[in-house]
Amino acid sequence: MTNAERSPSLAVLIDADNASHHYAKAIFDEIAKFGEANVRRIYGDFSDPRLKGWREIMQSLAIVPSQQFNYTTGKNAADITLVIEAMDLMHRGHLDGFCLVSSDSDFTRLASRLREEGAVVYGFGQKKTPEAFRNACSRFIYIENLSEAGAEEGNGKTFVAPPATAKKESPAEAVDIIAKAIEESEDEDGWAHLGGIGSRILGIAPDFDPRTYGCSNLSTLATKSGGFDIRKGPGNAVHIRRKASGRKAPGKSGGRKAK
């Protein structure tokens, strides 16, 4: 298998104190879309009763624990160890990307540093995750959007992602960000190929996800938002443009909105 054909090799680093074990199976299912989770490590003080849930599923999901006792209040040895091991893995040079599972903004600089070295960084956390950490990642996935994964069997155990608790946003709320991405590649009539819009949106907002708006994909979201014309061309290629009521008048160049 050539390098172009192989799946990206990923390291999954989990902050047990700031990640729910209920989403573990759903998180790894999502990661499988991006590559192979060849390194699986979790960090925390597993003598703490609060982490009992993680202790019960680490073996089934082949996650290697890194036990870090918190001898001093306010000092998180697990976070420090996660950062150190991430940098060690980065310098070995055999990984294509990292998955940081945490809602803690303390990992913002780590995500930035990994990207500076050319690694892709996928963040996984709750919607309460600070914006700085979300934007430092190449892509950030809200675990609330994974809650509909349901129950799956694994080595005799059943892992059930909890039911969705976060209210879905209205598809209409996504109109502006989709329109902004269209502006980057639209033709003279305002049409753009839908296939390239998704990656442009992630360049603007790494945490963008159609599931946040209750839609399974970008095409469905654009349709339900009510803000776009959509057409299919040769080979079922889908093109999209802002509806006339929301487009700039021809000849006006008012400039694009800042990020």
Buried (B, 14 or more C-beta within 10 A) or exposed (E): EEEEEEEEBBBBBBBBBBBBBBBBBBBBBBBEEBBEBBBBBBBBBBEBEEBEBBBEBBEBBEBEBBEBEBEEEEEBBBBEBBBEBBBEBBEEEEBBBBBBBBBBBBBBEBBBBBBEEEBBBBBBBBBEBBEEBBBBBBBBBBBBBBBEBEEEEBEEEEBEBEEBEBEBEEBEEBBBBBBBBBBBEBEEEBBBBBEEBBEBBBEEBBBBBBBBBBBEEBBBBBBBBEBBBEEEEEEEEBBBBBBEEEBEEEEEEEEEEEE
